[in-house]
Amino acid sequence: MEFSSRMRASMLIVIMFCVMCVSTVLTREEKIAAAEAEQEANLYVSCESSY
């Protein structure tokens, strides 16, 4: 019985760690996408103003 509860607690910790890692990666990807979109918008504006 004690082994089962320890195993369950260990699995919960692993799952929480995985969720934290995935959320960190998704946040980073979202920031990169926003920065790329902003950079593309700035390039478009600069190209438009040069004509």
C-alpha positions in Angstrom: 0.0 0.0 0.0 2.8 2.4 0.9 4.6 1.6 -2.4 1.4 2.4 -4.4 1.0 5.8 -2.7 4.7 6.6 -3.3 4.4 5.6 -6.9 1.3 7.7 -7.3 3.0 10.8 -5.8 6.1 10.2 -8.0 4.0 10.1 -11.1 2.2 13.2 -10.1 5.5 15.0 -9.6 6.6 13.8 -13.1 3.4 14.9 -14.7 3.6 18.4 -13.1 7.2 18.7 -14.3 6.2 17.8 -17.8 3.3 20.3 -17.8 5.7 23.1 -16.6 8.2 22.2 -19.3 5.5 22.2 -22.0 4.0 25.5 -20.8 7.5 27.1 -20.8 8.2 25.9 -24.3 4.8 27.2 -25.6 5.3 30.6 -24.0 8.8 30.8 -25.6 7.4 29.9 -29.0 4.6 32.4 -28.6 7.1 35.2 -27.8 9.3 34.3 -30.8 6.2 34.3 -33.1 5.1 37.7 -31.8 8.7 39.1 -32.2 8.8 37.7 -35.8 5.4 39.2 -36.6 6.5 42.6 -35.2 9.7 42.4 -37.2 7.9 41.6 -40.4 5.5 44.5 -39.8 8.4 46.8 -39.3 10.1 45.6 -42.5 6.9 46.1 -44.4 6.5 49.6 -43.1 10.1 50.5 -43.8 9.8 49.1 -47.4 6.5 50.9 -47.9 8.0 54.3 -46.7 11.1 53.9 -48.9 9.0 54.1 -52.1 
